[in-house]
Amino acid sequence: MLYLVATPIGNLEDITLRALRILKEVDFVLAEDTRKTGILFKRYQIKNRLISFYEHNEDKKIPKAIEELKGGKKAALVSSAGTPAVSDPGFKLIKKCREEKIEVVSIPGPSSVITAFTLSSIDSEKFIFLGYVPRKKGKRDKLFSQLATFPSACIFFESPYRILKVLGELKQALGNRKITICREMTKKFEETFEGSLEEAINYFSKKEPKGEFTFVWENKVASNIERRTKNSLDTKEERQ
């Protein structure tokens, strides 16, 4: 059996009792970053075998993991933070387990996507998660243009090195739409910025971006509703 175990995205207290039990009980743990997982293990006195399992070695590690799982062993997969296989390694292993009729169980827990969505005051009952947007500008421009009229909120991850560039591209593609930007969620220097894209550009032009960022931008429907409400109020004021 393979367990997909969600681990804290920052604060080490954000882990479930079930996750701790599974991490102690399995025969080995596949970890995207053994150093980060080691800190978690030390905090909760978990003494288990940690095996490095990340993007550049997963193809080599999968056959051995499958062999042990088919031999009756139980394993857990953890990412460096959050839920495995969400913009992190894991899909190939899960697919192979399905092909080999190995049971896969997900142990739910922290998710930066859900955390950012709930922190925002953007009016949307639905969202689409984009993961990390393309590194090349041309591909980003195409993606943002395609999503300009999308009727749900959009969430994506971004590194601090491209924030100003991406904000400028978003403003060009979407107009001056509302955006929520979450930084270092659940950590000591957690910060949530919310405002227009223009305000975000001004803010991060004066403050050097640091840490891990999650963006939530407003959908087209909410944007239209806001404009109609504003236009209605303007008309009312003119009549008065």
C-alpha positions in Angstrom: 0.0 0.0 0.0 1.2 3.5 -0.8 0.1 6.4 1.4 0.1 10.0 0.1 0.8 12.0 3.2 0.2 15.8 3.3 2.8 17.6 5.5 2.9 21.2 6.8 3.5 24.0 4.4 5.3 26.0 7.1 4.1 25.6 10.7 5.1 22.1 11.9 2.0 21.9 14.1 -0.2 21.7 11.0 -0.1 17.9 10.7 -2.8 15.4 11.4 -2.7 12.7 14.0 -3.4 10.2 11.3 -0.4 11.5 9.2 1.9 11.1 12.1 0.7 7.6 12.8 1.2 6.5 9.2 4.7 8.0 8.9 5.7 6.0 12.0 4.0 2.7 10.8 5.1 2.4 7.2 8.2 0.5 6.2 9.8 3.4 4.4 9.1 7.0 3.4 9.8 8.5 -0.1 10.6 12.2 0.5 11.1 15.0 -2.1 13.5 16.7 0.4 14.9 14.4 3.0 16.4 17.4 4.9 13.0 19.1 5.3 11.2 15.8 6.1 14.0 15.1 8.6 13.2 18.3 10.5 9.5 17.1 10.8 10.7 13.6 11.9 12.9 15.1 14.6 10.1 17.3 15.9 7.7 14.3 16.3 10.4 11.7 17.1 9.7 9.6 14.0 12.4 7.1 13.3 11.8 5.7 9.9 13.8 5.0 6.7 13.8 8.1 4.4 14.5 7.6 0.7 15.2 10.6 -1.6 12.5 10.8 -4.2 12.4 14.0 -6.4 11.9 15.1 -10.0 15.3 14.1 -11.3 15.6 10.7 -9.7 12.0 9.4 -9.5 12.3 7.3 -12.7 15.2 5.4 -11.2 13.6 5.0 -7.8 10.1 3.8 -8.9 11.0 0.2 -9.9 12.6 -0.5 -6.5 9.7 1.1 -4.7 7.2 -0.9 -6.7 9.1 -4.1 -6.0 9.0 -3.5 -2.3 5.3 -2.6 -2.4 4.5 -5.7 -4.3 6.4 -7.7 -1.8 4.0 -6.6 0.9 5.7 -3.4 2.2 3.9 -0.2 3.0 5.3 3.1 2.0 4.5 6.8 2.4 5.1 9.6 -0.1 5.7 13.1 1.1 6.6 16.3 -0.7 8.8 19.0 0.7 5.6 20.8 1.8 1.9 20.3 1.4 0.1 17.6 -0.5 2.1 15.2 -2.7 1.7 15.2 -6.5 0.4 18.8 -6.5 3.1 20.6 -8.5 5.4 18.0 -6.9 6.7 14.5 -7.8 4.4 11.6 -7.4 2.2 11.2 -10.4 4.4 8.7 -12.1 4.6 6.5 -9.0 0.8 6.7 -8.4 0.2 5.8 -12.0 2.5 2.8 -11.8 0.9 1.7 -8.5 -2.5 1.7 -10.3 -1.1 -0.3 -13.1 0.3 -2.9 -10.7 -3.0 -3.0 -8.6 -1.2 -1.6 -5.6 -3.6 0.3 -3.3 -3.1 4.0 -3.0 -4.5 6.0 0.0 -4.4 9.8 0.4 -4.0 11.2 3.9 -5.4 14.8 3.5 -3.9 17.8 5.2 -2.2 21.1 4.4 -2.5 22.7 0.9 -1.1 26.1 -0.1 -3.8 26.2 -2.8 -6.7 25.9 -0.5 -5.0 28.1 2.2 -4.5 31.0 -0.3 -8.1 30.6 -1.7 -9.6 30.9 1.7 -7.4 33.9 2.7 -8.5 35.9 -0.3 -11.8 37.9 -0.4 -12.2 37.3 -4.1 -15.8 36.5 -4.9 -15.8 33.1 -6.5 -17.2 29.7 -5.6 -14.9 27.9 -8.1 -11.2 28.1 -9.0 -8.7 26.7 -11.4 -5.2 25.8 -10.3 -2.4 26.4 -12.8 0.6 25.2 -10.8 3.7 27.1 -11.8 3.0 29.2 -14.9 5.4 28.7 -17.9 8.9 30.1 -17.7 8.9 31.5 -21.2 7.1 34.9 -21.7 5.5 33.8 -25.0 3.8 30.8 -23.3 2.8 32.9 -20.3 1.2 35.5 -22.6 -0.8 32.9 -24.4 -2.0 31.3 -21.1 -3.0 34.6 -19.6 -4.9 35.6 -22.8 -6.7 32.3 -22.8 -7.8 32.8 -19.2 -8.7 36.5 -19.5 -12.4 35.6 -19.8 -12.4 32.5 -17.6 -15.4 32.5 -15.3 -13.6 31.3 -12.1 -10.8 32.5 -9.9 -7.3 31.4 -11.0 -4.5 30.3 -8.6 -0.9 29.7 -9.4 2.6 29.5 -7.8 5.4 31.9 -8.6 9.0 32.4 -7.5 10.0 35.8 -6.1 12.4 36.4 -9.0 9.6 36.9 -11.6 6.9 38.5 -9.6 7.1 42.0 -11.1 7.4 40.7 -14.6 4.4 38.4 -14.2 2.3 41.1 -12.6 2.9 43.4 -15.5 2.0 40.7 -18.0 -1.2 39.9 -16.0 -2.2 43.6 -16.0 -1.7 43.7 -19.8 -3.7 40.6 -20.4 -6.5 41.0 -17.8 -6.7 44.7 -17.2 -6.4 46.2 -13.6 -8.1 43.2 -12.0 -8.2 42.4 -8.3 -5.5 40.0 -7.0 -4.5 38.3 -3.7 -0.9 37.4 -3.2 0.1 35.2 -0.3 3.7 34.9 0.9 5.2 32.4 3.3 1.8 31.1 4.5 1.7 29.7 8.1 5.3 30.8 8.6 6.8 33.5 10.8 6.8 36.2 8.1 3.4 35.3 6.6 1.9 38.1 4.5 -1.2 38.6 2.4 -1.5 41.4 -0.1 -4.8 42.2 -1.7 -5.6 44.9 -4.1 -5.5 45.7 -7.8 -2.8 44.5 -10.1 -1.6 48.1 -10.4 -1.4 48.4 -6.6 0.5 45.1 -6.5 3.0 46.3 -9.0 3.6 49.5 -7.0 3.9 47.5 -3.7 6.4 45.0 -4.9 8.4 47.6 -6.7 9.2 49.2 -3.4 9.6 45.9 -1.4 11.9 43.2 -2.5 9.9 39.9 -2.9 11.1 37.1 -0.7 9.8 33.6 0.0 7.2 31.4 -1.6 4.3 33.1 -3.3 0.8 31.9 -4.3 -1.4 34.2 -6.5 -5.2 34.3 -6.7 -6.7 36.5 -9.4 -10.3 37.6 -9.8 -12.4 35.9 -12.4 -14.1 37.7 -15.3 -17.6 37.4 -13.9 -16.7 39.0 -10.5 -14.8 41.7 -12.3 -17.8 42.5 -14.5 -20.1 42.5 -11.5 -17.8 44.9 -9.7 -17.7 47.3 -12.7 -21.5 47.2 -13.1 -22.0 47.9 -9.4 -19.6 50.9 -9.7 -21.3 52.2 -12.8 -24.7 51.9 -11.1 -23.4 53.9 -8.1 -21.9 56.5 -10.3 -25.1 56.9 -12.2 -27.1 57.1 -9.0 -24.7 59.9 -7.7 -25.2 61.8 -10.9 -29.0 61.6 -10.6 -28.8 62.9 -7.0 
